[in-house]
Amino acid sequence: MDLETLVALDRSLVWHPYGPMPATQQPLVVESAAGVRLRLAAPAAGSTELIDGMSSWWAAIHGYRHPVLDAAVQDQLGRMSHVMFGGLTHEPAVRLARTLVDITPDPLGHVFFCDSGSVAVEVAIKMCLQYWRSLGRPSKHRLMTWRGGYHGDTFHPMSVTDPEGGMHALWRGVLPSQLFAPPPLVAFTEAYVATFAELLARHADEVAAIIVEPVVQGAGGMRFHDPAYLRALRTLADEHDVLLVFDEIATGFGRTGTLFAADQAQVTPDVMCVGKALTGGYLSMGATLCVPRVAEGISRGETPILAHGPTFMANPLSSAVANASIDLLLSSDWSSSVKRISSGLASGLAPARDVPGVADVRVLGAIGVVQLDHEVNVPAATRAAVERGVWLRPFRDLVYTMPPYITDDVDVDQIADAVVAAAAAG
Ligand SMILES: *Cc1c(COP(=O)(O)O)cnc(C)c1O
């Protein structure tokens, strides 16, 4: 297909994320990708290759066309791409379940596979609500969270996403009404915990679970908080007979500097969601883990089954590449890579502090954020980054990056320059 036709058809037929139809901004056409570079079908602002500063939204931690991951997919293709998971099972899924149980905090011990992060959150919520139903307490059906979160785009995840970010005003009367504490502060304060505790105490009879993103709130605003808050949530959840869910879809697999963000607090949630980097960014897959207490509670109930079963549950290709990606991660010195990227971003983004319109610069793990005091002009900011050979996707008041762990120092510098330039232009 020639490029002009492709772009015209894309505009008239294809919906892109968070966009109108037809699109008002023209996307760049990617022809292929390798390592940390996206190759464009036509040069943009003089570049035919862009360093991917986004890891395709947290996912491509090993970069593109990694020989080990490519081989894992090809090997699995030679056996089977897919079989249903009802009544059948296969080694890639069983192996992946064992690995996930091994590397996540104890006693998370059971795994439900699904096809995306949002569905992993749906399943987590279904587990929690059904747990209390099974125990004869159906009034515990609401969720509590803190503001500033993001948990996906289907309706229940949207209901616990930040009310503004989740456009709750647009969905009044449709979204279930959940309980929101103020956004967590960067630093730990007893006063914040007291506020959270007070709201929870008032509604404990109707709250099934607390759900939060541990340590880093991603698409809800790229905010960081003290892991000590997670210990406080664990204590409060136990005191008030409420389950605790960690959504590690963005933070999982090393991004924040520990394998899971929960590790920073030494806290085990009752239910945990993973996705995004699970398959190294190759294929869509999510998983929901739970502790034995939750599984046993559900299985002792009047309806002793978890009524959920996506068509592509535990897809063998996805499972195989997830196994390869986790093996690759654990056999590499990922922790040093994340530290190296972290310090590269910290020094490279420092000049942004002197850029007019910049409100905050922050780095945690392999995540760098420049927050503006105004809404980003996305086309101008994107163009400034592309002119410096880097792909970024700013949103709201944020220009941010979370590069693949294989990004070398020179490329990290270039990404940081591009973030600073995008912040200045946007
Ligand atoms: C991306 C994300 C989701 C949703 O995952 P999808 O695969 O896009 O459905 C949920 N929670 C968090 C924290 C995320 O970052």
The ligand as an SDF file (V2000), in Angstrom:
LIG
                    3D

 15 15  0  0  0  0  0  0  0  0999 V2000
   -2.3020    0.3810   31.1950 C   0  0  0  0  0  0  0  0  0  0  0  0
   -2.8810    0.1400   32.5360 C   0  0  0  0  0  0  0  0  0  0  0  0
   -4.0880   -0.5700   32.6940 C   0  0  0  0  0  0  0  0  0  0  0  0
   -4.8900   -1.0700   31.5090 C   0  0  0  0  0  0  0  0  0  0  0  0
   -4.2090   -1.9880   30.7480 O   0  0  0  0  0  0  0  0  0  0  0  0
   -4.6750   -2.2850   29.2160 P   0  0  0  0  0  0  0  0  0  0  0  0
   -3.8240   -3.4150   28.7850 O   0  0  0  0  0  0  0  0  0  0  0  0
   -4.4090   -1.0030   28.4690 O   0  0  0  0  0  0  0  0  0  0  0  0
   -6.1280   -2.5980   29.2640 O   0  0  0  0  0  0  0  0  0  0  0  0
   -4.5520   -0.7790   33.9730 C   0  0  0  0  0  0  0  0  0  0  0  0
   -3.8730   -0.3330   35.0500 N   0  0  0  0  0  0  0  0  0  0  0  0
   -2.7120    0.3270   34.9430 C   0  0  0  0  0  0  0  0  0  0  0  0
   -1.9940    0.7740   36.1660 C   0  0  0  0  0  0  0  0  0  0  0  0
   -2.1790    0.6060   33.6830 C   0  0  0  0  0  0  0  0  0  0  0  0
   -1.0390    1.3000   33.5710 O   0  0  0  0  0  0  0  0  0  0  0  0
  1  2  1  0
  2  3  1  0
  2 14  2  0
  3  4  1  0
  3 10  2  0
  4  5  1  0
  5  6  1  0
  6  7  2  0
  6  8  1  0
  6  9  1  0
 10 11  1  0
 11 12  2  0
 12 13  1  0
 12 14  1  0
 14 15  1  0
M  END
$$$$
